[in-house]
Amino acid sequence: MRREELSELPKPAQNYCNYLLAVRNRSPLTVLEYASDLRTFFRWMCQKRSLLEDKSTAWEKIPMDALTVEILGSVELCEVYEFLAYCADIRQNAPKARARKVVALRRFYRYMLTQKLLPVNPLEHLEAPDSKPALPHYLTLDESRELLAAVDGRHKERDTAILTLFLHCGLRLAELVGINLHDIHDSKLTVTGKGSKQRIVYLNAACEAAIAAYLPVRNKIPGALELDALFISGQRNRVNRGTVQHVVYATLEKAGLNQPGMSVHKLRHTAATLLYQHGGVDVRILQELLGHENLGTTEIYTHVSNEQLRDAQGKNPLL
């Protein structure tokens, strides 16, 4: 994480982000998301409290150094709800995005209280917007096969292995990019997930075959034998998130599956859904596979298909 991405925040917020990284062991990406939500609130506060010397200052240039601990501690609930209304009306934030901002603010103010920067937490009773979790977008079994069949090009073996691991193992983007050769051993993959927590994912025959087909190609790349990264880019470095996203989007488009709502993360949804619907995998096993802390997060994948409903009706004992 580049330090300048945090340096524009008020000092208490900078300290909070460093705390998340160093003590709470949060990933740099998670910390950047928190910082982004806090930054939006701080800029809004500078406007709300008339702390700008130049009223015409562009949003992205609004300085936040005027937000002292005293000003942050004087925030009232009604102001935060006004901020959330601004996010809904002006920034077009959906309930889920606004709820994430509530979480960021709650945790930041809780941190300031524990650090004795505030005598009381003014946001102790802050409520989040109601938001019903939407069913995740995912590919059907046939569509998943079509996606894998559509892989082509000069990096065919690598890209096939990437998509195979997404669809079979339910990996997050950052988890896939971070795979090293030494993480694979005896048909097992050690995955480093959120908060640097590790879990074991067992590789099935399809995954092992895809990796086995890719490794000879990988190892012929000049300098590859000196790298521990499993997936290597055309620039002979570890593939980055952008490269993998391009691979996924390009293959979805080639397969005619670039429907609205599809993304790299939706391949993780697909893996979980296929295992539940077609593999009969218990939701608690899914929880372990996906690396979810809470079972409730996993339960969104247990939506049922029309075929399952029809099959259930056919098993009614009164027939």
Order of alpha helices (4+ residues) and beta strands (2+ residues): alpha-alpha-alpha-alpha-alpha-alpha-alpha-alpha-alpha-beta-beta-beta-alpha-alpha-alpha-alpha-alpha-alpha
